[in-house]
Amino acid sequence: MTEHPIFVFMALLILGYGLFSKQAERTLLTAPMIFVAVGLVTSLLDIDLLADGPKAGYVKVLAELTLMLVLFIDASTIDREKLKLDRSLPIRLLGIGLPVTMMIGALLAIPIFPEEKVLTLVLMAFILSPTDAALGQAVVTGQRVPQRIRQTINVESGLNDGIALPPILVCLAILSGDAGEGVEVSYWLGFVAKQFVFGPIIGSLVGWLGGWLVEKASRKGWMNHTYQMLASLSIAILSYSVAELIHGNGFIAAYFAGLMLGTRTEAIRARIREFGEAESQIMVLFIFLLFGMLLVPLSYPYWDWQAWAYAILSLTVIRMVPVAISLIGSGLKPKTVWFIGWFGPRGIASVLYLLMTVLRLDSPGYERLISVITLTVLLSIFLHGLTAVPLTRIFNDEKDC
């Protein structure tokens, strides 16, 4: 372990921040901000583990495992009974808002970057379409925000990662030449169908069966509290792996495993959730540290006015207009529509998909795509982090939406 000082450094950083984490909650600074900033400073040092940059194998594995756990834990916190009663908002955001976001993102990118390939810009728009509620943690955990709105933002963030993945993979296959010239449209239709059918089915089955087994074993006194907590990691990995094995979407499977977790006892669910949250939090912070160390230094030489313009548009117009369109007729107050539109941070999912792109497209010519996505995520980390707590104060009570 001491041969890789970055891990020792990460351990010290987590311990150091943890000592003052309670105090940090009273400020506008968030853990992602601090870890990205430290990563930027650390990138100036000569560390062997950073020599391969974002193409290092451990980076992709870490990012995928992080996203998998975050999706599973996010879903496990959703109250399914309440969601059944009020599922219209997530359906609107995912069924209308997300596709419109992808479309507007691509259409605005074409005139801003006329020198780039259209398909490259489409891929960039797709990668920047998923949201990451964790960057505005106060929004999904704070009691000032009505539960209906918190749950809507959480569900959207959990599902849009997986929904955006199939078109991203199609773009990557075409750009990398994997698709070939003779591939028919039916192949891609079948591919996308598998992603949306196998993933949810496998995830639901593994989540329900895994939770049911934990519930039964715990009630019979066979399973202690430690292994109840460890079950979160096991169920998330199993659902992801089985889905991927049969060409389903592993991330969607992990989310549905958490959503359909077959554990009814609240104490057991709390242990699974608590341990999973701790695991995923460590890994998320590690990703943010590496983001500052690897991707930002690689990208900042390309941050011209075009990159800044698109990054700002991505966090505002490209996100907020589709949200407003999707919520027409929902009965929500204008301030609530604006609130949901603003809190669509770009985070872990975009970073993971960017890393997939870097690894898959092993050739020059994609510097613009990498730099714009990195800048957008960097701005989101700080802008959404700084505004999360202040903007929750626009709500007066639970029904004020």
Summary of the structure (lengths in Angstrom):
residues: 401
radius of gyration: 20.6
end to end distance: 50.4
largest distance: 65.4
contacts: 1369
relative contact order: 0.17
helix: 78%
strand: 0%
